Amino acid sequence: MSTEMADTDDSATDDGFVARQSATLFDSAQPLVLESGETLGPIQVAYQTYGKLSPRKDNTVFICHALTGDAHVAGRHHEDDRKPGWWDGFIGPGKAIDTNRYFVVCANILGGCQGTTGPSSENPVTGKPYGPDFPFITIRDIVNVHNALLDHLDIEKVLAVVGGSLGGMQVLEWAVSRPDRVGAAVVLASGPKLNAQGIAFNAVGRRAIYSDPLFHDGWYYGEEEKPRFGLALARMIAHITYLSEQSIELKFGRKLQNGEEFGFDLKSETEFQIESYLHYQGNQFVDRFDANSYLALTRAMDYFDLSEAYGSIADALSRANSRFLVVSYSTDWLYPTAQSKEIVRSLIEVRKHVTFRELLSPFGHDAFLIEQELPKLEALVSPFLARTYTDGRKSN
């Protein structure tokens, strides 16, 4: 396969680290019209790129991140980075998504808090953070912003859009609402909608945030203390859904945090190792995420329903022109395999090209992010992208 290089530079700095980039899209004169009918602009979008864009501009792979992810999908910003991007084991030179061959783009989503316009961003009308005045957004709004970013980068079509969980929902929306822009759609650990159990866990997480006395109805940005307790609790609740019973038992079981004997202390919150682990996850999360963003993005997940605007999932997917790779995990109970099979059946019904695999894993929903599980995923994604790339060049 050709690996011709382009004149377009990637985002790597002179010392080999990946650079953060930003684009300003839309403006007050031509704002983004949201699905709700409200308008938003200007919109700042934080993104990162890896590899080089081919002269034909036909090798772009767009990565859609999950709920609490960001644009930093691989590499390091500087030598003091504690760890690389969240999918560094999967994206890079010679890896599953090979940046010697593909031009990879990942952007923080609308409503986020890692450089793209969201509730913590300045409202140009008031000069203060949007806070709870940030408009209601949907998955389609998120996808529309990322398509505007591609316009900004002068990329007409992408070889593939890849994403897991909330990212997988974005991939489905791309395929349906932007059919002529997507060559292939890779949907990992996701579904056409969130089931009632998933909505319930999101609701409890939001209630934890709302109940935090430091939340101040969302107007906490000028306060000395932020609603850390509520956001940490929301993260702890959500993290349970990302695991599986098997993975929790394998890693923690009933192991005690300190010593071999129970302390029988009702005041202790971390007597078991699983308790300590969840507290750690919550405490780490509040240092990098915004409570209002969490509210906005979980609501966008709850309201996503691929079939709603079209009548059925099959009717929606009949609009797609891309080939599909759908991957589920055997112990994922947030987006169970049954949901992936529903997508596959609908694609077959409307005679679309689809490859499906359920991967056996003890690690639950998070399996697509776990280092030791990546070789299984690479064995599917790497040849799928290569075939799409080869076939696309033959057709042109």
Secondary structure, DSSP 8 states (H G I E B T S, - for coil): ------SS--SB-TTS-B--EEEEE--SSS-EE-TTS-EE-SEEEEEEEES---TTS--EEEEE--TT--S--SS-SSTT-SS--TTTTTEETTSSEETTT-EEEEE--TT-SSSSS-TTSB-TTTSSB-GGGS----HHHHHHHHHHHHHHTT---BSEEEEETHHHHHHHHHHHHSGGGBSEEEEES--SB--HHHHHHHHHHHHHHHH-TT-GGG--TTSSS--HHHHHHHHHHHHHHHS-HHHHHHHTTT-BSSSSS----TT-S-SBHHHHHHHHHHHHHHTT--HHHHHHHHHHHHH-BTTTTTSSHHHHHTT--SEEEEEEETT-SSS-HHHHHHHHHHHHHTT--EEEEEE--SSGGGGGG-GGGHHHHHHHHHHHHHHHHHHHHHH-
